[in-house]
């Protein structure tokens, strides 16, 4: 349980792509941890893709 909490905490502080590369997990896993941590950046990504 502590390990998962640490992963979620890390994902809330770093971009998901960095977490996936640092830990060797799939990008979707890092994105899921970010969502669990309350740091879903889907809106920001959508706005950035419009530019």
mmCIF entry with sequence, helices, sheets and N, C-alpha, C, O atoms, coordinates in Angstrom:
data_MODEL
# 
_entry.id   MODEL 
# 
_entity.id                         1 
_entity.type                       polymer 
_entity.pdbx_number_of_molecules   1 
# 
_entity_poly.entity_id                      1 
_entity_poly.type                           'polypeptide(L)' 
_entity_poly.nstd_linkage                   no 
_entity_poly.nstd_monomer                   no 
_entity_poly.pdbx_seq_one_letter_code       
;(UNK)(UNK)(UNK)(UNK)(UNK)(UNK)(UNK)(UNK)(UNK)(UNK)(UNK)(UNK)(UNK)(UNK)(UNK)(UNK)
(UNK)(UNK)(UNK)(UNK)(UNK)(UNK)(UNK)(UNK)(UNK)(UNK)(UNK)(UNK)(UNK)(UNK)(UNK)(UNK)
(UNK)(UNK)(UNK)(UNK)(UNK)(UNK)(UNK)(UNK)(UNK)(UNK)(UNK)(UNK)(UNK)(UNK)(UNK)(UNK)
(UNK)(UNK)(UNK)
;
_entity_poly.pdbx_seq_one_letter_code_can   XXXXXXXXXXXXXXXXXXXXXXXXXXXXXXXXXXXXXXXXXXXXXXXXXXX 
_entity_poly.pdbx_strand_id                 A 
# 
loop_
_entity_poly_seq.entity_id 
_entity_poly_seq.num 
_entity_poly_seq.mon_id 
_entity_poly_seq.hetero 
1 1  UNK n 
1 2  UNK n 
1 3  UNK n 
1 4  UNK n 
1 5  UNK n 
1 6  UNK n 
1 7  UNK n 
1 8  UNK n 
1 9  UNK n 
1 10 UNK n 
1 11 UNK n 
1 12 UNK n 
1 13 UNK n 
1 14 UNK n 
1 15 UNK n 
1 16 UNK n 
1 17 UNK n 
1 18 UNK n 
1 19 UNK n 
1 20 UNK n 
1 21 UNK n 
1 22 UNK n 
1 23 UNK n 
1 24 UNK n 
1 25 UNK n 
1 26 UNK n 
1 27 UNK n 
1 28 UNK n 
1 29 UNK n 
1 30 UNK n 
1 31 UNK n 
1 32 UNK n 
1 33 UNK n 
1 34 UNK n 
1 35 UNK n 
1 36 UNK n 
1 37 UNK n 
1 38 UNK n 
1 39 UNK n 
1 40 UNK n 
1 41 UNK n 
1 42 UNK n 
1 43 UNK n 
1 44 UNK n 
1 45 UNK n 
1 46 UNK n 
1 47 UNK n 
1 48 UNK n 
1 49 UNK n 
1 50 UNK n 
1 51 UNK n 
# 
_struct_asym.id          A 
_struct_asym.entity_id   1 
# 
loop_
_struct_conf.conf_type_id 
_struct_conf.id 
_struct_conf.pdbx_PDB_helix_id 
_struct_conf.beg_label_comp_id 
_struct_conf.beg_label_asym_id 
_struct_conf.beg_label_seq_id 
_struct_conf.pdbx_beg_PDB_ins_code 
_struct_conf.end_label_comp_id 
_struct_conf.end_label_asym_id 
_struct_conf.end_label_seq_id 
_struct_conf.pdbx_end_PDB_ins_code 
_struct_conf.beg_auth_comp_id 
_struct_conf.beg_auth_asym_id 
_struct_conf.beg_auth_seq_id 
_struct_conf.end_auth_comp_id 
_struct_conf.end_auth_asym_id 
_struct_conf.end_auth_seq_id 
_struct_conf.pdbx_PDB_helix_class 
_struct_conf.details 
_struct_conf.pdbx_PDB_helix_length 
HELX_P HELX_P1 AA1 UNK A 2  ? UNK A 13 ? UNK A 2  UNK A 13 1 ? 12 
HELX_P HELX_P2 AA2 UNK A 16 ? UNK A 23 ? UNK A 16 UNK A 23 1 ? 8  
HELX_P HELX_P3 AA3 UNK A 27 ? UNK A 36 ? UNK A 27 UNK A 36 1 ? 10 
HELX_P HELX_P4 AA4 UNK A 42 ? UNK A 50 ? UNK A 42 UNK A 50 1 ? 9  
# 
_struct_conf_type.id          HELX_P 
_struct_conf_type.criteria    ? 
_struct_conf_type.reference   ? 
# 
loop_
_atom_site.group_PDB 
_atom_site.id 
_atom_site.type_symbol 
_atom_site.label_atom_id 
_atom_site.label_alt_id 
_atom_site.label_comp_id 
_atom_site.label_asym_id 
_atom_site.label_entity_id 
_atom_site.label_seq_id 
_atom_site.pdbx_PDB_ins_code 
_atom_site.Cartn_x 
_atom_site.Cartn_y 
_atom_site.Cartn_z 
_atom_site.occupancy 
_atom_site.B_iso_or_equiv 
_atom_site.pdbx_formal_charge 
_atom_site.auth_seq_id 
_atom_site.auth_comp_id 
_atom_site.auth_asym_id 
_atom_site.auth_atom_id 
_atom_site.pdbx_PDB_model_num 
ATOM 1   N N  . UNK A 1 1  ? 0.825  -1.188 0.000   1.00 0.00 ? 1  UNK A N  1 
ATOM 2   C CA . UNK A 1 1  ? 0.000  0.000  0.000   1.00 0.00 ? 1  UNK A CA 1 
ATOM 3   C C  . UNK A 1 1  ? 0.876  1.262  0.000   1.00 0.00 ? 1  UNK A C  1 
ATOM 4   O O  . UNK A 1 1  ? 0.568  2.230  -0.695  1.00 0.00 ? 1  UNK A O  1 
ATOM 5   N N  . UNK A 1 2  ? 1.945  1.251  0.764   1.00 0.00 ? 2  UNK A N  1 
ATOM 6   C CA . UNK A 1 2  ? 2.835  2.414  0.817   1.00 0.00 ? 2  UNK A CA 1 
ATOM 7   C C  . UNK A 1 2  ? 3.512  2.644  -0.533  1.00 0.00 ? 2  UNK A C  1 
ATOM 8   O O  . UNK A 1 2  ? 3.742  3.786  -0.932  1.00 0.00 ? 2  UNK A O  1 
ATOM 9   N N  . UNK A 1 3  ? 3.827  1.562  -1.227  1.00 0.00 ? 3  UNK A N  1 
ATOM 10  C CA . UNK A 1 3  ? 4.466  1.680  -2.547  1.00 0.00 ? 3  UNK A CA 1 
ATOM 11  C C  . UNK A 1 3  ? 3.537  2.377  -3.530  1.00 0.00 ? 3  UNK A C  1 
ATOM 12  O O  . UNK A 1 3  ? 3.959  3.273  -4.262  1.00 0.00 ? 3  UNK A O  1 
ATOM 13  N N  . UNK A 1 4  ? 2.282  1.971  -3.547  1.00 0.00 ? 4  UNK A N  1 
ATOM 14  C CA . UNK A 1 4  ? 1.319  2.601  -4.457  1.00 0.00 ? 4  UNK A CA 1 
ATOM 15  C C  . UNK A 1 4  ? 1.111  4.065  -4.111  1.00 0.00 ? 4  UNK A C  1 
ATOM 16  O O  . UNK A 1 4  ? 0.989  4.903  -5.004  1.00 0.00 ? 4  UNK A O  1 
ATOM 17  N N  . UNK A 1 5  ? 1.071  4.376  -2.835  1.00 0.00 ? 5  UNK A N  1 
ATOM 18  C CA . UNK A 1 5  ? 0.932  5.771  -2.411  1.00 0.00 ? 5  UNK A CA 1 
ATOM 19  C C  . UNK A 1 5  ? 2.116  6.600  -2.884  1.00 0.00 ? 5  UNK A C  1 
ATOM 20  O O  . UNK A 1 5  ? 1.951  7.737  -3.324  1.00 0.00 ? 5  UNK A O  1 
ATOM 21  N N  . UNK A 1 6  ? 3.308  6.026  -2.791  1.00 0.00 ? 6  UNK A N  1 
ATOM 22  C CA . UNK A 1 6  ? 4.501  6.732  -3.248  1.00 0.00 ? 6  UNK A CA 1 
ATOM 23  C C  . UNK A 1 6  ? 4.454  6.980  -4.750  1.00 0.00 ? 6  UNK A C  1 
ATOM 24  O O  . UNK A 1 6  ? 4.841  8.053  -5.213  1.00 0.00 ? 6  UNK A O  1 
ATOM 25  N N  . UNK A 1 7  ? 3.977  5.987  -5.523  1.00 0.00 ? 7  UNK A N  1 
ATOM 26  C CA . UNK A 1 7  ? 3.862  6.165  -6.976  1.00 0.00 ? 7  UNK A CA 1 
ATOM 27  C C  . UNK A 1 7  ? 2.861  7.264  -7.315  1.00 0.00 ? 7  UNK A C  1 
ATOM 28  O O  . UNK A 1 7  ? 3.116  8.086  -8.195  1.00 0.00 ? 7  UNK A O  1 
ATOM 29  N N  . UNK A 1 8  ? 1.735  7.281  -6.629  1.00 0.00 ? 8  UNK A N  1 
ATOM 30  C CA . UNK A 1 8  ? 0.716  8.314  -6.883  1.00 0.00 ? 8  UNK A CA 1 
ATOM 31  C C  . UNK A 1 8  ? 1.267  9.685  -6.518  1.00 0.00 ? 8  UNK A C  1 
ATOM 32  O O  . UNK A 1 8  ? 1.036  10.659 -7.235  1.00 0.00 ? 8  UNK A O  1 
ATOM 33  N N  . UNK A 1 9  ? 1.987  9.766  -5.420  1.00 0.00 ? 9  UNK A N  1 
ATOM 34  C CA . UNK A 1 9  ? 2.597  11.039 -5.007  1.00 0.00 ? 9  UNK A CA 1 
ATOM 35  C C  . UNK A 1 9  ? 3.612  11.524 -6.036  1.00 0.00 ? 9  UNK A C  1 
ATOM 36  O O  . UNK A 1 9  ? 3.634  12.703 -6.389  1.00 0.00 ? 9  UNK A O  1 
ATOM 37  N N  . UNK A 1 10 ? 4.447  10.614 -6.512  1.00 0.00 ? 10 UNK A N  1 
ATOM 38  C CA . UNK A 1 10 ? 5.434  10.965 -7.530  1.00 0.00 ? 10 UNK A CA 1 
ATOM 39  C C  . UNK A 1 10 ? 4.747  11.443 -8.802  1.00 0.00 ? 10 UNK A C  1 
ATOM 40  O O  . UNK A 1 10 ? 5.164  12.433 -9.403  1.00 0.00 ? 10 UNK A O  1 
ATOM 41  N N  . UNK A 1 11 ? 3.697  10.742 -9.210  1.00 0.00 ? 11 UNK A N  1 
ATOM 42  C CA . UNK A 1 11 ? 2.977  11.104 -10.429 1.00 0.00 ? 11 UNK A CA 1 
ATOM 43  C C  . UNK A 1 11 ? 2.280  12.451 -10.298 1.00 0.00 ? 11 UNK A C  1 
ATOM 44  O O  . UNK A 1 11 ? 2.060  13.134 -11.298 1.00 0.00 ? 11 UNK A O  1 
ATOM 45  N N  . UNK A 1 12 ? 1.934  12.836 -9.082  1.00 0.00 ? 12 UNK A N  1 
ATOM 46  C CA . UNK A 1 12 ? 1.287  14.137 -8.909  1.00 0.00 ? 12 UNK A CA 1 
ATOM 47  C C  . UNK A 1 12 ? 2.284  15.282 -8.979  1.00 0.00 ? 12 UNK A C  1 
ATOM 48  O O  . UNK A 1 12 ? 1.898  16.437 -9.159  1.00 0.00 ? 12 UNK A O  1 
ATOM 49  N N  . UNK A 1 13 ? 3.577  14.961 -8.836  1.00 0.00 ? 13 UNK A N  1 
ATOM 50  C CA . UNK A 1 13 ? 4.594  16.002 -8.847  1.00 0.00 ? 13 UNK A CA 1 
ATOM 51  C C  . UNK A 1 13 ? 5.348  16.124 -10.168 1.00 0.00 ? 13 UNK A C  1 
ATOM 52  O O  . UNK A 1 13 ? 5.917  17.176 -10.461 1.00 0.00 ? 13 UNK A O  1 
ATOM 53  N N  . UNK A 1 14 ? 5.358  15.059 -10.966 1.00 0.00 ? 14 UNK A N  1 
ATOM 54  C CA . UNK A 1 14 ? 6.085  15.047 -12.233 1.00 0.00 ? 14 UNK A CA 1 
ATOM 55  C C  . UNK A 1 14 ? 5.131  14.770 -13.386 1.00 0.00 ? 14 UNK A C  1 
ATOM 56  O O  . UNK A 1 14 ? 4.067  14.184 -13.185 1.00 0.00 ? 14 UNK A O  1 
ATOM 57  N N  . UNK A 1 15 ? 5.501  15.184 -14.582 1.00 0.00 ? 15 UNK A N  1 
ATOM 58  C CA . UNK A 1 15 ? 4.687  14.815 -15.753 1.00 0.00 ? 15 UNK A CA 1 
ATOM 59  C C  . UNK A 1 15 ? 4.652  13.297 -15.914 1.00 0.00 ? 15 UNK A C  1 
ATOM 60  O O  . UNK A 1 15 ? 5.630  12.610 -15.617 1.00 0.00 ? 15 UNK A O  1 
ATOM 61  N N  . UNK A 1 16 ? 3.531  12.788 -16.382 1.00 0.00 ? 16 UNK A N  1 
ATOM 62  C CA . UNK A 1 16 ? 3.337  11.341 -16.514 1.00 0.00 ? 16 UNK A CA 1 
ATOM 63  C C  . UNK A 1 16 ? 4.393  10.706 -17.414 1.00 0.00 ? 16 UNK A C  1 
ATOM 64  O O  . UNK A 1 16 ? 4.824  9.580  -17.167 1.00 0.00 ? 16 UNK A O  1 
ATOM 65  N N  . UNK A 1 17 ? 4.806  11.419 -18.449 1.00 0.00 ? 17 UNK A N  1 
ATOM 66  C CA . UNK A 1 17 ? 5.808  10.851 -19.353 1.00 0.00 ? 17 UNK A CA 1 
ATOM 67  C C  . UNK A 1 17 ? 7.138  10.648 -18.630 1.00 0.00 ? 17 UNK A C  1 
ATOM 68  O O  . UNK A 1 17 ? 7.831  9.666  -18.898 1.00 0.00 ? 17 UNK A O  1 
ATOM 69  N N  . UNK A 1 18 ? 7.508  11.541 -17.729 1.00 0.00 ? 18 UNK A N  1 
ATOM 70  C CA . UNK A 1 18 ? 8.742  11.380 -16.961 1.00 0.00 ? 18 UNK A CA 1 
ATOM 71  C C  . UNK A 1 18 ? 8.631  10.209 -15.993 1.00 0.00 ? 18 UNK A C  1 
ATOM 72  O O  . UNK A 1 18 ? 9.573  9.432  -15.836 1.00 0.00 ? 18 UNK A O  1 
ATOM 73  N N  . UNK A 1 19 ? 7.484  10.087 -15.351 1.00 0.00 ? 19 UNK A N  1 
ATOM 74  C CA . UNK A 1 19 ? 7.270  8.984  -14.417 1.00 0.00 ? 19 UNK A CA 1 
ATOM 75  C C  . UNK A 1 19 ? 7.375  7.656  -15.154 1.00 0.00 ? 19 UNK A C  1 
ATOM 76  O O  . UNK A 1 19 ? 8.000  6.716  -14.664 1.00 0.00 ? 19 UNK A O  1 
ATOM 77  N N  . UNK A 1 20 ? 6.766  7.579  -16.325 1.00 0.00 ? 20 UNK A N  1 
ATOM 78  C CA . UNK A 1 20 ? 6.797  6.321  -17.075 1.00 0.00 ? 20 UNK A CA 1 
ATOM 79  C C  . UNK A 1 20 ? 8.216  5.960  -17.493 1.00 0.00 ? 20 UNK A C  1 
ATOM 80  O O  . UNK A 1 20 ? 8.591  4.788  -17.464 1.00 0.00 ? 20 UNK A O  1 
ATOM 81  N N  . UNK A 1 21 ? 8.996  6.941  -17.876 1.00 0.00 ? 21 UNK A N  1 
ATOM 82  C CA . UNK A 1 21 ? 10.384 6.667  -18.284 1.00 0.00 ? 21 UNK A CA 1 
ATOM 83  C C  . UNK A 1 21 ? 11.274 6.348  -17.090 1.00 0.00 ? 21 UNK A C  1 
ATOM 84  O O  . UNK A 1 21 ? 12.113 5.451  -17.166 1.00 0.00 ? 21 UNK A O  1 
ATOM 85  N N  . UNK A 1 22 ? 11.099 7.069  -15.995 1.00 0.00 ? 22 UNK A N  1 
ATOM 86  C CA . UNK A 1 22 ? 11.926 6.833  -14.812 1.00 0.00 ? 22 UNK A CA 1 
ATOM 87  C C  . UNK A 1 22 ? 11.675 5.465  -14.188 1.00 0.00 ? 22 UNK A C  1 
ATOM 88  O O  . UNK A 1 22 ? 12.608 4.784  -13.761 1.00 0.00 ? 22 UNK A O  1 
ATOM 89  N N  . UNK A 1 23 ? 10.405 5.071  -14.139 1.00 0.00 ? 23 UNK A N  1 
ATOM 90  C CA . UNK A 1 23 ? 10.050 3.828  -13.457 1.00 0.00 ? 23 UNK A CA 1 
ATOM 91  C C  . UNK A 1 23 ? 9.903  2.640  -14.404 1.00 0.00 ? 23 UNK A C  1 
ATOM 92  O O  . UNK A 1 23 ? 9.773  1.500  -13.959 1.00 0.00 ? 23 UNK A O  1 
ATOM 93  N N  . UNK A 1 24 ? 9.922  2.905  -15.692 1.00 0.00 ? 24 UNK A N  1 
ATOM 94  C CA . UNK A 1 24 ? 9.796  1.817  -16.647 1.00 0.00 ? 24 UNK A CA 1 
ATOM 95  C C  . UNK A 1 24 ? 8.398  1.241  -16.733 1.00 0.00 ? 24 UNK A C  1 
ATOM 96  O O  . UNK A 1 24 ? 8.227  0.055  -17.015 1.00 0.00 ? 24 UNK A O  1 
ATOM 97  N N  . UNK A 1 25 ? 7.397  2.076  -16.491 1.00 0.00 ? 25 UNK A N  1 
ATOM 98  C CA . UNK A 1 25 ? 6.001  1.645  -16.611 1.00 0.00 ? 25 UNK A CA 1 
ATOM 99  C C  . UNK A 1 25 ? 5.396  2.252  -17.864 1.00 0.00 ? 25 UNK A C  1 
ATOM 100 O O  . UNK A 1 25 ? 5.949  3.189  -18.441 1.00 0.00 ? 25 UNK A O  1 
ATOM 101 N N  . UNK A 1 26 ? 4.276  1.722  -18.273 1.00 0.00 ? 26 UNK A N  1 
ATOM 102 C CA . UNK A 1 26 ? 3.599  2.239  -19.458 1.00 0.00 ? 26 UNK A CA 1 
ATOM 103 C C  . UNK A 1 26 ? 3.039  3.627  -19.169 1.00 0.00 ? 26 UNK A C  1 
ATOM 104 O O  . UNK A 1 26 ? 2.680  3.939  -18.034 1.00 0.00 ? 26 UNK A O  1 
ATOM 105 N N  . UNK A 1 27 ? 2.972  4.443  -20.192 1.00 0.00 ? 27 UNK A N  1 
ATOM 106 C CA . UNK A 1 27 ? 2.444  5.813  -20.065 1.00 0.00 ? 27 UNK A CA 1 
ATOM 107 C C  . UNK A 1 27 ? 1.024  5.813  -19.493 1.00 0.00 ? 27 UNK A C  1 
ATOM 108 O O  . UNK A 1 27 ? 0.685  6.680  -18.688 1.00 0.00 ? 27 UNK A O  1 
ATOM 109 N N  . UNK A 1 28 ? 0.207  4.868  -19.892 1.00 0.00 ? 28 UNK A N  1 
ATOM 110 C CA . UNK A 1 28 ? -1.166 4.799  -19.381 1.00 0.00 ? 28 UNK A CA 1 
ATOM 111 C C  . UNK A 1 28 ? -1.189 4.565  -17.872 1.00 0.00 ? 28 UNK A C  1 
ATOM 112 O O  . UNK A 1 28 ? -2.050 5.098  -17.172 1.00 0.00 ? 28 UNK A O  1 
ATOM 113 N N  . UNK A 1 29 ? -0.258 3.782  -17.380 1.00 0.00 ? 29 UNK A N  1 
ATOM 114 C CA . UNK A 1 29 ? -0.169 3.543  -15.940 1.00 0.00 ? 29 UNK A CA 1 
ATOM 115 C C  . UNK A 1 29 ? 0.181  4.826  -15.204 1.00 0.00 ? 29 UNK A C  1 
ATOM 116 O O  . UNK A 1 29 ? -0.423 5.144  -14.179 1.00 0.00 ? 29 UNK A O  1 
ATOM 117 N N  . UNK A 1 30 ? 1.142  5.552  -15.719 1.00 0.00 ? 30 UNK A N  1 
ATOM 118 C CA . UNK A 1 30 ? 1.527  6.825  -15.107 1.00 0.00 ? 30 UNK A CA 1 
ATOM 119 C C  . UNK A 1 30 ? 0.374  7.829  -15.166 1.00 0.00 ? 30 UNK A C  1 
ATOM 120 O O  . UNK A 1 30 ? 0.161  8.589  -14.222 1.00 0.00 ? 30 UNK A O  1 
ATOM 121 N N  . UNK A 1 31 ? -0.362 7.828  -16.269 1.00 0.00 ? 31 UNK A N  1 
ATOM 122 C CA . UNK A 1 31 ? -1.531 8.706  -16.391 1.00 0.00 ? 31 UNK A CA 1 
ATOM 123 C C  . UNK A 1 31 ? -2.596 8.332  -15.363 1.00 0.00 ? 31 UNK A C  1 
ATOM 124 O O  . UNK A 1 31 ? -3.231 9.207  -14.775 1.00 0.00 ? 31 UNK A O  1 
ATOM 125 N N  . UNK A 1 32 ? -2.789 7.043  -15.150 1.00 0.00 ? 32 UNK A N  1 
ATOM 126 C CA . UNK A 1 32 ? -3.779 6.586  -14.168 1.00 0.00 ? 32 UNK A CA 1 
ATOM 127 C C  . UNK A 1 32 ? -3.383 7.026  -12.761 1.00 0.00 ? 32 UNK A C  1 
ATOM 128 O O  . UNK A 1 32 ? -4.230 7.464  -11.982 1.00 0.00 ? 32 UNK A O  1 
ATOM 129 N N  . UNK A 1 33 ? -2.086 6.908  -12.436 1.00 0.00 ? 33 UNK A N  1 
ATOM 130 C CA . UNK A 1 33 ? -1.624 7.366  -11.129 1.00 0.00 ? 33 UNK A CA 1 
ATOM 131 C C  . UNK A 1 33 ? -1.852 8.854  -10.972 1.00 0.00 ? 33 UNK A C  1 
ATOM 132 O O  . UNK A 1 33 ? -2.216 9.319  -9.891  1.00 0.00 ? 33 UNK A O  1 
ATOM 133 N N  . UNK A 1 34 ? -1.642 9.603  -12.038 1.00 0.00 ? 34 UNK A N  1 
ATOM 134 C CA . UNK A 1 34 ? -1.845 11.056 -11.998 1.00 0.00 ? 34 UNK A CA 1 
ATOM 135 C C  . UNK A 1 34 ? -3.319 11.377 -11.740 1.00 0.00 ? 34 UNK A C  1 
ATOM 136 O O  . UNK A 1 34 ? -3.635 12.290 -10.976 1.00 0.00 ? 34 UNK A O  1 
ATOM 137 N N  . UNK A 1 35 ? -4.211 10.630 -12.374 1.00 0.00 ? 35 UNK A N  1 
ATOM 138 C CA . UNK A 1 35 ? -5.652 10.844 -12.165 1.00 0.00 ? 35 UNK A CA 1 
ATOM 139 C C  . UNK A 1 35 ? -6.060 10.508 -10.736 1.00 0.00 ? 35 UNK A C  1 
ATOM 140 O O  . UNK A 1 35 ? -6.855 11.220 -10.123 1.00 0.00 ? 35 UNK A O  1 
ATOM 141 N N  . UNK A 1 36 ? -5.510 9.421  -10.213 1.00 0.00 ? 36 UNK A N  1 
ATOM 142 C CA . UNK A 1 36 ? -5.810 9.033  -8.837  1.00 0.00 ? 36 UNK A CA 1 
ATOM 143 C C  . UNK A 1 36 ? -5.340 10.111 -7.875  1.00 0.00 ? 36 UNK A C  1 
ATOM 144 O O  . UNK A 1 36 ? -5.995 10.388 -6.871  1.00 0.00 ? 36 UNK A O  1 
ATOM 145 N N  . UNK A 1 37 ? -4.222 10.705 -8.183  1.00 0.00 ? 37 UNK A N  1 
ATOM 146 C CA . UNK A 1 37 ? -3.681 11.766 -7.346  1.00 0.00 ? 37 UNK A CA 1 
ATOM 147 C C  . UNK A 1 37 ? -4.378 13.102 -7.514  1.00 0.00 ? 37 UNK A C  1 
ATOM 148 O O  . UNK A 1 37 ? -4.046 14.069 -6.829  1.00 0.00 ? 37 UNK A O  1 
ATOM 149 N N  . UNK A 1 38 ? -5.342 13.162 -8.420  1.00 0.00 ? 38 UNK A N  1 
ATOM 150 C CA . UNK A 1 38 ? -6.100 14.396 -8.610  1.00 0.00 ? 38 UNK A CA 1 
ATOM 151 C C  . UNK A 1 38 ? -5.440 15.397 -9.525  1.00 0.00 ? 38 UNK A C  1 
ATOM 152 O O  . UNK A 1 38 ? -5.797 16.574 -9.508  1.00 0.00 ? 38 UNK A O  1 
ATOM 153 N N  . UNK A 1 39 ? -4.486 14.960 -10.325 1.00 0.00 ? 39 UNK A N  1 
ATOM 154 C CA . UNK A 1 39 ? -3.766 15.861 -11.216 1.00 0.00 ? 39 UNK A CA 1 
ATOM 155 C C  . UNK A 1 39 ? -4.031 15.507 -12.670 1.00 0.00 ? 39 UNK A C  1 
ATOM 156 O O  . UNK A 1 39 ? -3.096 15.265 -13.432 1.00 0.00 ? 39 UNK A O  1 
ATOM 157 N N  . UNK A 1 40 ? -5.275 15.476 -13.049 1.00 0.00 ? 40 UNK A N  1 
ATOM 158 C CA . UNK A 1 40 ? -5.629 15.137 -14.424 1.00 0.00 ? 40 UNK A CA 1 
ATOM 159 C C  . UNK A 1 40 ? -5.447 16.367 -15.301 1.00 0.00 ? 40 UNK A C  1 
ATOM 160 O O  . UNK A 1 40 ? -6.119 17.380 -15.106 1.00 0.00 ? 40 UNK A O  1 
ATOM 161 N N  . UNK A 1 41 ? -4.541 16.281 -16.261 1.00 0.00 ? 41 UNK A N  1 
ATOM 162 C CA . UNK A 1 41 ? -4.227 17.414 -17.121 1.00 0.00 ? 41 UNK A CA 1 
ATOM 163 C C  . UNK A 1 41 ? -4.876 17.306 -18.495 1.00 0.00 ? 41 UNK A C  1 
ATOM 164 O O  . UNK A 1 41 ? -4.395 17.902 -19.458 1.00 0.00 ? 41 UNK A O  1 
ATOM 165 N N  . UNK A 1 42 ? -5.954 16.555 -18.587 1.00 0.00 ? 42 UNK A N  1 
ATOM 166 C CA . UNK A 1 42 ? -6.606 16.358 -19.878 1.00 0.00 ? 42 UNK A CA 1 
ATOM 167 C C  . UNK A 1 42 ? -7.080 17.690 -20.457 1.00 0.00 ? 42 UNK A C  1 
ATOM 168 O O  . UNK A 1 42 ? -6.955 17.920 -21.660 1.00 0.00 ? 42 UNK A O  1 
ATOM 169 N N  . UNK A 1 43 ? -7.616 18.557 -19.624 1.00 0.00 ? 43 UNK A N  1 
ATOM 170 C CA . UNK A 1 43 ? -8.101 19.841 -20.105 1.00 0.00 ? 43 UNK A CA 1 
ATOM 171 C C  . UNK A 1 43 ? -6.955 20.680 -20.662 1.00 0.00 ? 43 UNK A C  1 
ATOM 172 O O  . UNK A 1 43 ? -7.079 21.270 -21.736 1.00 0.00 ? 43 UNK A O  1 
ATOM 173 N N  . UNK A 1 44 ? -5.841 20.733 -19.936 1.00 0.00 ? 44 UNK A N  1 
ATOM 174 C CA . UNK A 1 44 ? -4.689 21.508 -20.392 1.00 0.00 ? 44 UNK A CA 1 
ATOM 175 C C  . UNK A 1 44 ? -4.146 20.944 -21.707 1.00 0.00 ? 44 UNK A C  1 
ATOM 176 O O  . UNK A 1 44 ? -3.758 21.707 -22.592 1.00 0.00 ? 44 UNK A O  1 
ATOM 177 N N  . UNK A 1 45 ? -4.114 19.632 -21.839 1.00 0.00 ? 45 UNK A N  1 
ATOM 178 C CA . UNK A 1 45 ? -3.632 19.008 -23.076 1.00 0.00 ? 45 UNK A CA 1 
ATOM 179 C C  . UNK A 1 45 ? -4.557 19.332 -24.246 1.00 0.00 ? 45 UNK A C  1 
ATOM 180 O O  . UNK A 1 45 ? -4.094 19.553 -25.365 1.00 0.00 ? 45 UNK A O  1 
ATOM 181 N N  . UNK A 1 46 ? -5.847 19.360 -23.988 1.00 0.00 ? 46 UNK A N  1 
ATOM 182 C CA . UNK A 1 46 ? -6.798 19.686 -25.052 1.00 0.00 ? 46 UNK A CA 1 
ATOM 183 C C  . UNK A 1 46 ? -6.629 21.126 -25.507 1.00 0.00 ? 46 UNK A C  1 
ATOM 184 O O  . UNK A 1 46 ? -6.636 21.401 -26.707 1.00 0.00 ? 46 UNK A O  1 
ATOM 185 N N  . UNK A 1 47 ? -6.479 22.035 -24.577 1.00 0.00 ? 47 UNK A N  1 
ATOM 186 C CA . UNK A 1 47 ? -6.299 23.450 -24.913 1.00 0.00 ? 47 UNK A CA 1 
ATOM 187 C C  . UNK A 1 47 ? -4.989 23.620 -25.691 1.00 0.00 ? 47 UNK A C  1 
ATOM 188 O O  . UNK A 1 47 ? -4.955 24.350 -26.682 1.00 0.00 ? 47 UNK A O  1 
ATOM 189 N N  . UNK A 1 48 ? -3.933 22.968 -25.262 1.00 0.00 ? 48 UNK A N  1 
ATOM 190 C CA . UNK A 1 48 ? -2.646 23.086 -25.937 1.00 0.00 ? 48 UNK A CA 1 
ATOM 191 C C  . UNK A 1 48 ? -2.712 22.532 -27.355 1.00 0.00 ? 48 UNK A C  1 
ATOM 192 O O  . UNK A 1 48 ? -2.029 23.041 -28.245 1.00 0.00 ? 48 UNK A O  1 
ATOM 193 N N  . UNK A 1 49 ? -3.517 21.505 -27.580 1.00 0.00 ? 49 UNK A N  1 
ATOM 194 C CA . UNK A 1 49 ? -3.597 20.913 -28.923 1.00 0.00 ? 49 UNK A CA 1 
ATOM 195 C C  . UNK A 1 49 ? -4.351 21.833 -29.892 1.00 0.00 ? 49 UNK A C  1 
ATOM 196 O O  . UNK A 1 49 ? -4.217 21.690 -31.108 1.00 0.00 ? 49 UNK A O  1 
ATOM 197 N N  . UNK A 1 50 ? -5.123 22.752 -29.374 1.00 0.00 ? 50 UNK A N  1 
ATOM 198 C CA . UNK A 1 50 ? -5.863 23.696 -30.238 1.00 0.00 ? 50 UNK A CA 1 
ATOM 199 C C  . UNK A 1 50 ? -4.958 24.779 -30.809 1.00 0.00 ? 50 UNK A C  1 
ATOM 200 O O  . UNK A 1 50 ? -5.277 25.377 -31.837 1.00 0.00 ? 50 UNK A O  1 
ATOM 201 N N  . UNK A 1 51 ? -3.847 25.031 -30.159 1.00 0.00 ? 51 UNK A N  1 
ATOM 202 C CA . UNK A 1 51 ? -2.962 26.137 -30.575 1.00 0.00 ? 51 UNK A CA 1 
ATOM 203 C C  . UNK A 1 51 ? -2.145 25.818 -31.777 1.00 0.00 ? 51 UNK A C  1 
ATOM 204 O O  . UNK A 1 51 ? -1.363 26.652 -32.231 1.00 0.00 ? 51 UNK A O  1 
# 
